Amino acid sequence: MNRIVVIGAGQAGASLVAKLRALGFSGQITLIGEESVPPYQRPPLSKAYLLGEMTQERLFLRPESFYVDQRIDLHLGAAVDHIDRGEQLVRLGDKVLPYDALALTTGSTPRRLPAMIGGALGGVHVVRTLADVDAMAPDFTAGRRVVIVGGGYIGLEAAAVAAKKGLQVTVLEMAPRILQRVAAPETSAAIQALHEGHGVRFMLATGLERIEGDSHVTGVALSDGTRLDADFVIAGIGVTPATDLAEAAGLMVENGIKVDAQGRTSDPHIWAAGDCAAFPYRGTSLRLESVQNAIDQAELVAGNMLGAGKEYDPVPWFWSDQYDMKLQIAGLNTGYDRVVVRQSDAPSHWYFAGDKFLAVDAMGDARAFMVGKRLLEMGRSPDPAALADPQRDLKALLRA
């Protein structure tokens, strides 16, 4: 195998090509990205970068010289037109790039508010790319009014930055509580209280009827008849896997590009990793949107493209920065029926299904996160009574 092409220059794509070289692959590597800048970190975009605490150059995962030094052909600002599986070609404008193996690390795209309710007005933003954040940054001026649609992690991180910069912040959530799909009521309540302590207003079980304005946002009309003045709107209503290329190429797609445990798609010459990939996980199909997954899965796929033959069986973990509190999550809480609260200055919430430990939400408690993650890696379930006792040493649970 002499030629590997990787489509998608985000965290997964950058990790994959770097790992190929680290593993000794000496053939041609091409990395294609639609954005005009080199691969960069996304998590700081809606936090440190938007706050002005991080420069654009510090976002870059590696300097551009890395790709030159590692003989990685980097195509930026380039959109792939077509994948020809029969000829094993990628068509990129007037370029034709042959491949022996192809990897799709196309990531995900943000859901946008419909144009018919005002989603195309000036001042309606999403948070995904560097260009998205650069476009909204001038609106983050003290005293301005922002309505954030969606009480998930992306919307809440934007709310935290807006509140810190002195804006008037309202969060709309159609569900009865924030984070309803991903967190227990205990975690939702703690995060909401943190935001309310910084002046954020929440309107729960409330939908958006329309965004008002002629060419630019002036306000929003809500499902309960309320009208709010607004200078701009941020849509934090989730993402969808970027599967258009895969679908057009005839690959199997099911809530993401379907891959086997090694990361191979329905075409033996094509692989996928990161946000876009749906992989087998303990009897089901799973797609993860996290930095950890993008790196780990991409590096595993790099090895498997070279014949390693390893299967992906992660212990998922995530984080979200909310003001000065870091929420760290280990595991997946799907199917939980009980939450054990460990109450302290930095509380943690431990999810169980019966006696089986599933996940932990650690709010500013790095030790709880690390112990929970290690327990999951060991396949062990701690004593709930010991967890609930803040006087018990968490690390002792690893020896019990």
N, C-alpha and C positions, 0 to 999 in steps of 0.2 A: 504494500500500500504506500503510495507516494504523495497523494493529494487529498487533503482534508479541508472541507469548506464548512464554516460555522456561520449560521444566519442568526443574528441577534447579538448586539454588542453591549449587553447589560452585565450584571454581576455573574450570571451563569456562563455567558459566552466568554467573558474575560477569564474566568476561572478555568474553563475547559481548555482554552488554547495555551494558557500558562502551564497547566498540568501536562499537556501533551509534550511540551518541550522539556519539562522537568523529568518526565519519564523516558526521555531519550529519543523521541520521535524526531527524525531528521529531515522528513519530507516537507513538502510545501503546505503551509497553513494559511488560509484566507479567513479573515473575520469581517463580517459585513454588518454595519449598523446604520439605521435610518437617521439617527441624530448626527449633527455635524461636529460633535465633541467626542473625545475618547471615552471609553467606559468609565463610569463614575458611580459613587455610592448614592443610593436613593434615600435611605433613611434620614440623613441630615438635611435633605431638601426642605422638608416642612418644619424643621426645627432650627438647628444652628445656622444653616445657610440663610433661611428666611429672616432670622433674627439679626443677620449681619455679622455673626460670630465666626463664619467660615468663608474663606474665599473660594472661587470657582476652582482654582488650581488644586486646592486641598481636597476637593471632592473626588478628583481623578483617582482611580484605583491604582494606576501606575502611570509614570510619565510616558509621553509619546515615544521617547527614546527607547523604552523597554521593547516596544513592538519592532522597532528597527533592529535593535541588538539581537532580538530573538528570531529575526527573520519571519515575522508574522505580517502578512500583507493585510493592512488595515484599510478597508473601504468605508469611509464615513459619509454621511449625508446621502446614502444610497439605498434605494428600495428595490428589493428583488421582484422581478416581474413574473417569473415562472420557474418551477422546478420540473425538469424533464427526467422522470425516473428511468425511462427506457434507455436514454442515451447517457444518463448520469451527468446531467448538465444543469447549471444554475444560470438563468438568463438575467442579466443586470444591465438594463439599458442596452447599449450597443456592445456590451461585453458578454462573452460566453465563458463560464468558468466550469471546467470539467472537475469531477470529484470521484475519488474511490470510496470515500465515506463522507457523509453529510450529517451535521448536527443542527437541530433546530432549538435555539434558545431564545425564542421570540417574545417571551414574557407575557405580559397581560396589558390590557388597555382599560382606562377608566370608563365607567358608565357615565353618560352625559344626560343632563336634563333635556326632555324633548323640546324641539324648537317650537312646537305648537303651544307650549305653556310659557314661552319666553326664554328657553334655554340658549338661544342663539344671540341674545342681547349682549352688548358690551357690558363688561363687569361681572359676567358669569364665568367662574373659573373651575377647573379641576386641578388636582394635585397628583402629578405623576412624573413629569419630566422637568428637566432644568428649564426649558422654555416656558412650561406652565408656571413655574414658581417665579421666574423673572417677570412674566406678564402680570402677576398679581402683586408683586412686591411693592410697587408704588402706592397701592391701595392701603397698605398696612401703615397708616398714619394715625396717631393718637386722635381720638374723638370721632373717627369715622365709624359707621355702623355696618356690621357684617352679619348676614344670616348664613349659617352653615346648615346645609341640608344633609342629615345623616349623622347618627350618633355612634358611629364606629370609630376605630382607632385613628384613621386618617383624619376624619372630621374633628375628632377631639384634640389631636396634636395641633391642627391648624387653629383650633379655638384657644389652646393654651398659648400659642405664640401671639395671637391677636390680643388676648387679655394682657399678656406681659407688655405689649407695646401700647397699651392704653386705649384700645378700641372698645366699642360697645358690641358685645357678642351675644347673639341668640342662636341656640342650637335647636333645630327641628328634628324630631324623631317620630316616625309613624307608629312604632311599637310602644308598648307601655313603659319600657325602660331602655336606657342606652345599653349598648353591647349585648343585646338580648340573645343574638345568635351564637355568641362566642364566650360568654362569661356568666357566672352564677349571679343571682340577685345581690349577693353580698359584695361581690367585686363591682358590679354596676353602681350600687349605692355609694361605695367608698370613692369611686372615681368621680361620680356626680358631685358629691360633697366637696371634694377637692376643687373642682372647677367652680362651684358656687362660692367657695371661699375666695376666689379670685374675681368674682363679679360676673361670671357667665350665667346667662339666663337659659333655662331649658323649657321647651314646650313639647311635652310627650304626648303620645297618642294623637298627634296632630300632623296632618298631611299638607303638602304644598299644592294649592290650586293653580296659581299662575304667578309669574314674575312680571311686575309692571314696569313700564318705561317705553319710550318711543324707540330710541336707539341704544339707550344705556339704562341700566337698572335704577329705578327710583324707589321700589318697594316690593313687597310680596303680599299676596292674598292667600289666606290659609283655609283649610277645610272647615274650621269652626266659625268662619265668618270674620276672623280677626284680620286686620291689615297692619303690616309693619313697614315703617320707612327703612330703607336700606340703601347704602352706597354701593355695595357689591355683595355677591352671593358666591359661596363655595359649595360645590357638589361633592359630597363624600359618600357616595351611594354604592361603593364597591367597584370591582373590576371584573373583566371577563378574560379568559385565556385567549391569546392571540393565535388563532388556529387557521386563519384564512388561507395561508400558503399551503398548510398541510391538507386542508380540505380540498383545495384546488388540485393538489397532486394526487388525490385519491387515497390518502392515508386514513387509517381508522381514527376517528375523533369521537370522544365521549367525555364531556366536561373537561376538555383538554386533549392533547395529542396522546393517544393511548400507547403506552410502552410496556414492555415486559419488565421483570425484576432487574434486568441488567441495563434498562434504558433504551432498548431497541424498539423501534416502531414496527408497524406491520410490513415495512420494507426492510429487508435485512441490511441494506446499505445506509439506512437513515436512522439516526438516533435523536432523542430529545431530552431536555433537562430544564429544570427551573419551574417558574410559574406556569408555563404552558403545558407541562407534562403531567399526565394522570397515570400513576404507577400502582401495581398491586401492593396492598398493605394489609396483612393479617385478615384475609378473607374478603376484602373489599377493594374498591379503587379510590385512591386518594390523590388530591392535588394540593400542594402546599405553596403558600405565598409568603416566603420568608428568606432572609439573607442566608441563614443556615442551610436551608434546603437548596438554594441556588448554588452555593459553593460545594456542599458535600455531594449532591447528586451529579453536578457537572464534573467534579474531579473523578467520581466513580465511573461515569460514562467515558471520560478520557481514557482511563485504564482499560475499560472494556472494549473500546474501539481498537485498542492495541492487543486485545486477546486475554485480558485478565480474567474474565468470566466471573466477576463478583456480583452478588445480589445486594440490592439496596434495602436496608431495614433500619430506618432512622428512629431515634428518639427525638421527636420534633421539639424545638424550642423557639421562642419568640421574645421580643421586647418592645416596649413603647415608652417613650419619654413624655411625661406629663408634668410640666413645670420642673421642679427640682426632684421629682419622684420618678424613679425608674421602675416600671412594671415589668417583671420578668415572668415568663410562663414556660413551664416544662411539661411536655406531654400533651395529649388530646383529651378533652373532657367529654367527648361524645358518649352518651349513654349513662352519665352519672345519675345517681339517685340520692346522694348525700354529700354535703359539704361540711368539712370540719374546719372551724375557724380557730386559728392560732392568734390570739389577741395580744398585741404588744405595741410599742411605739411604731413599729413597722409590721403591720399584720400580714398574714398569709392565709390563703384559702385552699384547702386540700380536697380534691374531688375523688369520690369513691363510687364504684358500682358494686353494691354489696360490700364484701370485704376487700375487693380488689382496688388498689390505688391506681388512679388514671392520670392525674395531672395536678399541678399546683400553680396558683397565681401568687406571686410574691411581690408585695408593694413596698419597695425600698429595702427589702431584706435579701441581700445577696446570698446569705448563708442558707436560707430556706430554699431558694432557687437551686443552689448547687446540691444540697442534700436531696431535694426532690428529684432532680435530674439523675443523680447517681442511683437512687433507689429504683427509678424506672429502668435504667440501664442494667441493673442487677436483677430486675424482674421481681422485686420484693415489695410487699405491702406493709407499711408501718402500722403500729398500734394507734388507732384513732385517739384513744385517751391520752397517750403520751404526746401526740401532736397538739392536742388542745391545751396541754399544760405548759404555759410559757416558762416555767421554771426548769423544765426538762431540757437537757442539752440535745439539740437536734442531731449533732454528729453521732451521738450515742446510738441513734436509730440505725446507723449504718453497721454497727457492730452487734445489734440485737439478734 
